[in-house]
Amino acid sequence: MKGKSVLIVEDDRAYSTLLATRCQQLGLKVHVAADAMTAVDLLSEQSPDLILLDVELPGRTGEPTEAYGLVMAATLRRIMALDLPIIMLTGRNDADVVWRCREAAVRHVHKSPQSWKALRAAIHELLEAPETAAAPALILEESDSACGSADIPQTSRPSSPKILCVDDDCDFTLALCIRLKELGAIPVRAFSGTQGFVVALAEKPDLVITDLHMPDGEGNYLIERLKSNSLTKDIPIVVLTGQRNPGVLLHVRSLGANACLSKPFAMSTLVNELNQHITLPALHAAV
């Protein structure tokens, strides 16, 4: 296993330090993240051979969220298309967690004073195998399972701009994406600021449309993350919000948003704004 690396995603500093030490003793290079978003940032810069993932990770509020690690595992598999092995670490050993780990195509290791033996065996098995074939993740994020697929069937025209639509209103994003597809764009959906940032790193959209008020990462948070990351800082951002407070709208622009439109809005107004940053094939062909 010499020369291979592992990403440890664990908010318990003492436990992550212990894991890091033991993994280093196996000859592994170790990266550590205390929360999901730090892990996503590391994955955009590093290419680990294995992920050790805590099942309960802090969400946007900083509080541990039940099974958030499983949500992250499914997102990495399905949205970021990562096929590297994942071992889920959890103090829970109930049937529901075990089943969800299997559905997410991740290995399950129960946290206990004796867990290192089982974890070490799993690490050896996964990293010393000639090939590790990842099973497709069947579990979706909660927002996806409630709202349908996280994206819209895409066209294959290379000239079509990809637009990421981020809003927790599933009906609104679906209607918007249908209209954008009619205009020749490739629409992709996300349902929270946190998920939006993950999707932006994976999909590299030409433009982002986002709401402001969403669970697990509001629009302001998403804008700040996009503008602070070298891979996404140049992506134009258009905000659609029910807010009409001038101070709020000015703050959004100060964070780096290119435009801010208040709901309800005319589709023609949005299209005119989009045309300032991208070329919509349907409109271009009509000229």
N, C-alpha and C positions, 0 to 999 in steps of 0.2 A: 504493500500500500504506500510505499515511499513515493513522494512526489505528488500524491493526491491531496485534495483539500475538502474540508467540511465546513458548512455554515451552521452554527448553533443559534437557534432563535428561541430565547428563554429569558423571561423577565426576572427570574430569581437569580441575583448576581452570584450568590454563593454556589448554587447548583451549576450555573453556566461556567464558573471558574473551575469547578471540579471536573466537569465534562471536558473543558478545553485542555486541562492538564493531562487527563487520561488519553484524549485523542492525540495529543502531541507525543505521548509516550508510544503510541502506535505508529509514529512517523508521519502523521497527517499535519498539513498546514491548516490552521484554524482561523475562521472568521466568526465574530460574535455579534449578534444583534439582540437588543432588549425588547423590540416590538416589531410589528409586521411591516410598518413603513420603512424603518431603518433597514430591515431585511431586503425589501424591494429595492432600495437605493443600492445596497451592496450587490444585489443580483444584476443590476444594470452595469456594474463595473467589474465584477468578478464572475468566474465560471466554476463554482464548486462542483465536486463530484458526488456530494451527498448533503442532504439537509436533515438536521435533527431539530424537530419542531415541537414546541410545547403546545398542548391542546388549548390552554387558556392563556391568551395573550391580551395585553392592553389594547383597547380600541382607541378611537379618536379622543375619548374623554380621559384616557390614561388609566382607567379602571379595568381590571381583568374581565374579559367577556367570555362567557361560557361557550366553548367549542369554536372560538374565533380562529384558532389554529387550523381547524378543519376547513373553515371557510377560506382561509389563506391557501391551504393545500389545493383545494379545488380550483381556486383562482389561478394559481401557478400552473396547474395542469391544463386547465381549459382555456384560459385567456392568454397566458404568456407562453403556452405550448412547451413547457419545460418537461423533458422526459427523464430527468435525473431522479434517482431514488430518494424517497422521503421516509424518515422514521418518526412516528408520532410518539411523543413522550407525555404520559398522562398519569395522574394519581387516581384517575377513575378507571375502573375495570368492568363497568356494567356493560350489558349486552348492546345497548344503544351506541355507545362510543366505539366498541369493537366493530359493530356492523357498519357504522359510518366511516371508519378507517378503511375497511375493505372496499366500500363503495367509492371512496376517494383514491383508491389504489395506493395506499400508503401502509407501511409496516407499523404495527402497534407494539410498543414496549411499555409495560406498567412501571411507574416510578415506585421504587422501594429501596431499602438499604442493600438489597441483594440484586438490584436491577442491572448493575454494570456487567455482570457475566452474560446476561441475555442480550444486552445492548452491544457488547463487544462481539458476540457471535454474529449478530445481525449485520454489524458494520463489516466484518470480515467477509460474510457471505455476499453482501451487495457490492463491495468494492473489489473483491478478488475474482468475481465471476467474469468470464470472457466478455459477455454482453449483458446488459441489464435492460430488459424490454419492459417498458412501462405500460401498464394497462390503462385504458382510457378512463378518465374520471367520470363517474356517472352522477355524482352529487353536484348540484349547482349551488351558487350562493343563494341565501334566502330570498334576496331580491329577484334573482333570476327565476327561481322556482315559482314565485308568485306572479311574475310578470311575463314569463316566456323567455326566449333566448336572449342572451346578452348582446346580440347583434342582429342585424338585418341581413338576409341573403345578399351577397355582394356581387356587383358586376365585375367584369374582368378587364374593362377598358383601362389601359395604363394612364390615360390622360385624365381620368376621373379623380377629383380631389376626395380625400377621405376626411369625413367630418365626424368628430366625436360629440355626441349629445349626452350631457350629464344632467339628470333630473330624477327625483324620486317619484314623480308622477308618471307611472308607466304608460297610461293612455296618451298623455301629452307627448312623450318622447316617441311613441309608436307613430302617432299622427305626423309629427314633425319629420321623422325619418322617412316615412312613406313619401312625403312631399319632396324631401331632399333627393330621394332616389329618382323621382320623376324629373328632377332638374339635372340628373346625370351625376350626382355625387354618390360616394360610397359611405352610407351612414353606419355608425357603430354606436351602441348604447352602453351607458353605465348609470348606476342608480344612487351613487353617493360620491362625495368628494374623494374618499379613500379609494374606492373602486375606480373612479375616474382617473386618478393618477396612475394606478397600476395599468389600466387599459392604455393610457397615453404612452407609457413607456413601451408597452408591447406592440401597439398598433402604429405608433408614429403618425398621428393624423396631421393633415394639412391645416386644420382649424378646429377649435374647441368651442362648443356652445354649452354654457352651463347656467343652472339656476343658482340662487344664493342660499336659500334655506333648505338644507337636506340633512338627514341623519348621518352619523359617522363621517364627519368631514363636510363642512359647509363650503359654499362656493369660494369664499375668501381664502379658506385653507387650500383649496385646490389651486387657485390662482398663484398663491405664494409658493406652493410646491413646484408647480410647472415653471415659474419664472426663476426659481433658485437652482434648477437642475440643468446641467449643460446640454442634455439631450432634448429638452423640451422648452427651453427658455425663449426660443424664437417663434413658437407656434402662436398665431393670432388667437385671441380669446374674445368671444362675444357673450355678454351676460344677458340673460332673459330673466326678469324678476318682477314680482308683484310690488316691490318696494318703489315708492315715489318720493321718498325723502331725498332732497338734493345732496345732503351731507353723505348719505349712504352711497349714492351714485358716484359722487366725487371720490370717495374712499376707494371704491372698486376700481376706478380709473387709475388712482395713484398706485394701486398694487400691480398694475400692468395690463389690465383689461383694455382691449382696443375699442370696445363700444359697450354700451349698456342700454338695453331697450326694456321699457316697462310693459308688463302684461296687463291687459290684452294688447296685442300689436297686430298690425297688418302684415301679412306674409310678404307683400311687396316691399315693405320697409326693411324686413330682415334680409330679403334677397339683395336689395340695394347695398346693404352693409356688407354682406358676404362678398359681393362683387368687388369691394374695395381691397380684398385680401386674396381671393382665389378666383379661378375661372370655372363657372358652372357650364358644362358641355352643352346642355339643352339650350341655354340662352345664347351661348356663343354660336351654335349652329344656326340659330334663327336669325342672326344678324347678317 
